Amino acid sequence: MNLKKVVKGSVVWKLLVLLTRPILDCVWAMTYGAKAYYIHWTTPILHRERERLQSTGSEIYLDDQDFKKFANWLRDQIPAELLAKERTRLQADANDEAFTCNLLPKLDLEAKMGILRFALSDRVTSIARHYLGFVPRLAGAWVQFNIPKSRGPKGSQNWHRDGDIHKGVNFFICLSDVDSESGALSVIGKNWIAETAEISGGEPDMTKSVWDRYRQTDEDMFRFVSTNAVQTLSGPPGTTAVVDPAWCYHKGGHCSSRDRLLIQISFYTEEQTSSARMKNILSTLGIQNHPQLSAIVDSPLRRYMVGGFHEPFVDGGIFTTLSHKLTYHLKQPLA
């Protein structure tokens, strides 16, 4: 008998989780998160109409002109020659897990500055702040290019939560037409599976890589929730999903017949384990001393948002580790 499953499935453990998690959040808010909350409380916030994010942790914007305009602009900054070159490289790789790449490092300076400008716009940062309740760090941006590669889903193409994130929110913005044939992102909101709960799948196959091992299949997932729980990011360029990656189960990128191109913009706390530590966004983009930077990072809030993930740092990964361990198994799977 699996002791972990017995413990996490017990009523006593569930009560312990429900009592302990709020305390853990309070300790974080008074220590590592104190400045993030202070800046949030002292800076006006816009776009408060996005209330549904508070309950589901995910929302699909089917027709939002701000995101559509940005997506079409960024798509024009990506040369067709670059896509063809990366497609050929991925296809030539014998590894089935080599189905995606990040195009951001290969884009020009104008594209990188435009991405940073949009990520720090009032439109985007207000949505992130409204959901999280504090000012997060801008953790990074990834221009993801996925191609059809494997017969079945691999790694992140199966259901999972991002266990190396304490608190955060991702914006997934389509840069190409996306549907079920091109690896549409799927999300199950926290109104279906609470942040404190998790589903218990089968025993992990220890012969698989770590990246592919701790994931849940559709068969596992739909024993606990209805297929009606799934929101899907499909649509033309500009269609956007706002997702809590730490606590919403999600999957995507399994292209069956067509490529997928999208950008992920991430806002996280810095409380990650050292092994998952990200680089500072400005150093990642290579624009730390660029003369245009002062016009974009023009307020204490924006300076805070791009100021994280420096070395050396105080490792606050204990909050990430504890929060992901302090969950209970859902009971009563669907018939």
Secondary structure, DSSP 4 states (H G I P E B T S, - for coil): --HHHHHHTSHHHHHHHHHHHHHHHHHHHHTTTHHHHHHHHTS----TT-THHHHHSEEEESS-HHHHHHHHHHHHTS-HHHHHHHHHHHHH---TT--EEE-GGGS-HHHHHHHHHHHTSHHHHHHHHHHHSS--EEEEEEEEEE----SS--GGGSBB--TT-SSEEEEEEESS-B-TTBT-EEEE-TTTS-TTEE---S---TTS-HHHHS-B-HHHHTTTS-GGGEEEE-BSTT-EEEE-TTTSEEE---BSSS-EEEEEEEEE-S---GGGPPPPHHHHHT-TT-TTHHHHS-SHHHHHHTS-S-SS----HHHHHHHHHS-EE--S---
